[in-house]
Amino acid sequence: MRATDTGRPCLGHAALAMITAAVALTATACASAASSTSAAPPASSATVATTPRAAASPSESMAETAGTIGTDCGMIPAAGMGSMHAMAMDPVVTAASHNPLITTLAAEIKKAGLTATLDSASGITVFAPDNQAFAHDMSMLGGGTAELAKVLKYHVVAVRITPAELAHGMTLTTLEGSPLMTSKMGSVYEVNSADVTCGPLHTANATVYIINKVLIPMH
């Protein structure tokens, strides 16, 4: 009887120890899982906070800085034939024939037999008198085709000119052979005595500046 009575307490202590160990192991596992779960959101939040903003593309930057000079650009159609976008698709004389401000120039170029010459040229600048300038100065052009061609060539330079170059003041040699002088007075860009009223307008092969006078070579 004593042996039996003495063994019972020993068995009870062993069972209690096993239960205690199991409870402790379960508690440790739960605590580990809870710690892992609670740590996840901060890691995700940090990833969102450090995601960089996409930089503007070169084309977007160019679009923001591109612009025109002169007071008459608002008179050019915003879309369709004659618009700046449509002009960029055509050679210079074709483009001018669709722009409502310089249709007379296109007609005079055709009359002088220069359409093919200018439409096939590469990288030129045309100082384009507007329709009102031709109406006012037509008497200065003389009566012959040769004289008309000479005057029109005086409005063409064999390289593309930027507004910054116009403002800096340049002496430009024209297709006619005589020089043009550029300058900037206040906010007005000038070519000889004419004001630039809109530009630069880009065509497939040329840069165009609309001016308010017909330029006449000195000789």
C-alpha positions as CSV (number, residue, x, y, z in Angstrom):
1,M,0.0,0.0,0.0
2,R,2.8,2.4,0.8
3,A,4.5,1.8,-2.5
4,T,1.2,2.5,-4.3
5,D,0.5,5.6,-2.3
6,T,4.1,6.8,-2.8
7,G,4.0,6.4,-6.6
8,R,0.8,8.4,-7.2
9,P,2.3,11.7,-6.3
10,C,5.3,11.1,-8.6
11,L,3.0,10.3,-11.5
12,G,0.9,13.5,-10.8
13,H,4.0,15.7,-10.9
14,A,5.2,14.2,-14.2
15,A,1.8,14.9,-15.9
16,L,1.7,18.4,-14.5
17,A,5.2,19.1,-15.9
18,M,4.2,17.9,-19.4
19,I,1.0,20.0,-19.4
20,T,3.0,23.1,-18.3
21,A,5.6,22.6,-21.1
22,A,2.8,22.2,-23.7
23,V,1.1,25.4,-22.6
24,A,4.4,27.3,-22.7
25,L,5.2,26.1,-26.2
26,T,1.7,27.1,-27.4
27,A,2.1,30.5,-25.9
28,T,5.5,31.1,-27.5
29,A,4.1,30.1,-31.0
30,C,1.1,32.5,-30.6
31,A,3.3,35.3,-29.5
32,S,5.7,34.8,-32.5
33,A,2.8,34.7,-34.9
34,A,1.3,37.9,-33.4
35,S,4.6,39.7,-33.6
36,S,5.0,38.7,-37.3
37,T,1.5,39.9,-38.2
38,S,1.8,43.2,-36.4
39,A,5.2,44.0,-38.1
40,A,3.9,43.5,-41.7
41,P,1.9,46.8,-42.1
42,P,4.9,49.2,-41.3
43,A,7.0,47.4,-43.9
44,S,4.3,47.9,-46.6
45,S,3.8,51.5,-45.5
46,A,7.5,52.2,-45.9
47,T,7.5,50.8,-49.4
48,V,4.7,53.1,-50.5
49,A,6.4,56.2,-48.9
50,T,9.6,55.6,-50.8
51,T,8.2,55.0,-54.2
52,P,9.7,57.7,-56.5
53,R,7.5,59.9,-58.6
54,A,8.0,59.3,-62.3
55,A,10.1,62.0,-64.0
56,A,8.7,64.1,-66.9
57,S,9.6,62.7,-70.3
58,P,11.8,64.8,-72.7
59,S,8.8,65.4,-75.0
60,E,6.7,66.8,-72.1
61,S,9.6,69.1,-71.1
62,M,9.9,70.3,-74.7
63,A,6.1,70.9,-74.9
64,E,6.3,73.1,-71.8
65,T,9.1,75.3,-73.1
66,A,8.0,75.5,-76.8
67,G,6.3,78.8,-77.9
68,T,5.9,81.5,-80.5
69,I,6.6,85.2,-80.7
70,G,4.5,88.0,-82.2
71,T,1.0,89.3,-81.9
72,D,-0.8,87.5,-84.7
73,C,-0.3,83.8,-83.9
74,G,-3.8,83.7,-82.4
75,M,-5.2,84.3,-85.9
76,I,-3.9,81.0,-87.2
77,P,-6.4,78.1,-87.1
78,A,-6.1,75.9,-84.0
79,A,-6.8,72.8,-86.1
80,G,-7.3,71.6,-89.6
81,M,-5.7,73.0,-92.8
82,G,-3.6,76.1,-92.1
83,S,-3.0,75.2,-88.4
84,M,0.5,74.9,-87.0
85,H,0.2,71.1,-86.8
86,A,-0.9,70.9,-90.5
87,M,1.8,73.2,-91.6
88,A,4.5,70.9,-90.1
89,M,3.4,68.2,-92.4
90,D,3.8,70.1,-95.7
91,P,6.7,71.8,-97.6
92,V,6.9,75.5,-97.1
93,V,5.0,76.8,-100.1
94,T,2.2,74.2,-99.8
95,A,2.0,75.1,-96.1
96,A,1.8,78.8,-96.8
97,S,-1.0,78.3,-99.3
98,H,-3.2,76.9,-96.5
99,N,-2.3,79.5,-93.8
100,P,-4.9,82.3,-94.0
101,L,-2.3,85.0,-93.1
102,I,0.1,84.3,-96.0
103,T,-1.9,82.9,-98.9
104,T,-0.8,85.9,-101.1
105,L,2.9,84.9,-100.5
106,A,2.2,81.4,-101.8
107,A,0.5,82.8,-104.9
108,E,3.3,85.2,-105.6
109,I,5.9,82.4,-105.2
110,K,3.9,80.3,-107.7
111,K,3.7,83.3,-110.1
112,A,7.5,83.8,-109.9
113,G,8.1,80.1,-110.7
114,L,9.8,79.4,-107.3
115,T,7.4,76.8,-105.8
116,A,9.6,73.8,-106.7
117,T,12.8,75.5,-105.7
118,L,11.5,76.4,-102.2
119,D,9.5,73.2,-101.6
120,S,12.5,71.1,-102.4
121,A,15.0,73.1,-100.3
122,S,16.1,71.8,-96.9
123,G,16.4,73.6,-93.6
124,I,15.6,77.1,-94.8
125,T,14.0,80.1,-93.1
126,V,11.4,82.2,-94.8
127,F,10.4,85.7,-93.7
128,A,6.8,85.7,-95.0
129,P,5.1,89.0,-95.6
130,D,1.4,88.7,-94.6
131,N,-1.5,89.4,-97.0
132,Q,-1.9,93.0,-95.9
133,A,1.8,93.7,-96.5
134,F,1.4,92.5,-100.1
135,A,-1.7,94.6,-100.6
136,H,0.1,97.7,-99.3
137,D,3.5,97.2,-100.9
138,M,2.5,95.5,-104.2
139,S,3.5,98.5,-106.2
140,M,7.1,98.1,-105.0
141,L,7.4,94.7,-106.6
142,G,7.7,95.9,-110.2
143,G,6.0,94.4,-113.2
144,G,8.3,91.6,-114.3
145,T,8.6,88.0,-113.1
146,A,12.4,88.3,-112.7
147,E,12.0,91.3,-110.4
148,L,9.3,89.5,-108.4
149,A,11.6,86.4,-108.0
150,K,14.4,88.6,-106.9
151,V,12.3,90.2,-104.2
152,L,10.9,86.9,-103.0
153,K,14.4,85.3,-102.7
154,Y,15.4,88.2,-100.5
155,H,13.0,86.8,-97.9
156,V,14.7,83.4,-97.8
157,V,17.8,82.3,-95.8
158,A,19.5,79.0,-96.4
159,V,19.6,77.9,-92.7
160,R,17.0,77.7,-89.9
161,I,17.0,80.7,-87.6
162,T,15.8,80.6,-84.0
163,P,14.1,83.5,-82.1
164,A,17.1,83.7,-79.8
165,E,19.3,84.3,-82.9
166,L,16.9,86.9,-84.2
167,A,17.1,88.7,-80.9
168,H,20.8,88.5,-80.7
169,G,21.1,90.6,-83.9
170,M,22.4,88.9,-87.0
171,T,23.4,89.7,-90.5
172,L,21.9,87.0,-92.8
173,T,22.8,86.4,-96.4
174,T,19.6,85.7,-98.4
175,L,19.1,83.5,-101.5
176,E,19.0,86.8,-103.5
177,G,22.5,87.6,-102.3
178,S,21.8,90.8,-100.2
179,P,22.0,90.8,-96.4
180,L,19.1,91.0,-93.9
181,M,19.6,92.5,-90.4
182,T,17.7,91.1,-87.4
183,S,17.2,92.8,-84.0
184,K,14.9,93.0,-81.0
185,M,13.4,96.2,-79.7
186,G,11.7,95.6,-76.4
187,S,9.4,92.7,-77.0
188,V,9.3,93.2,-80.8
189,Y,11.5,91.1,-83.1
190,E,12.5,92.9,-86.3
191,V,13.9,92.0,-89.7
192,N,15.2,95.1,-91.4
193,S,12.3,97.5,-90.8
194,A,9.6,94.8,-90.6
195,D,8.1,93.5,-87.4
196,V,7.8,89.7,-86.8
197,T,4.1,89.2,-86.1
198,C,4.2,85.4,-85.7
199,G,6.8,82.7,-85.6
200,P,8.5,80.4,-85.6
201,L,6.1,78.3,-87.7
202,H,7.6,75.0,-88.7
203,T,7.0,73.2,-92.0
204,A,8.4,70.0,-93.3
205,N,11.5,71.8,-94.7
206,A,11.5,75.3,-93.3
207,T,11.1,77.7,-90.4
208,V,8.7,80.6,-91.2
209,Y,8.4,84.0,-89.5
210,I,5.4,86.1,-90.6
211,I,6.3,89.8,-91.0
212,N,4.3,92.9,-91.7
213,K,6.2,94.4,-94.6
214,V,7.6,93.3,-98.0
215,L,11.3,93.5,-97.8
216,I,13.1,95.1,-100.8
217,P,16.8,94.4,-101.6
218,M,19.1,97.4,-101.9
219,H,20.1,96.7,-105.4
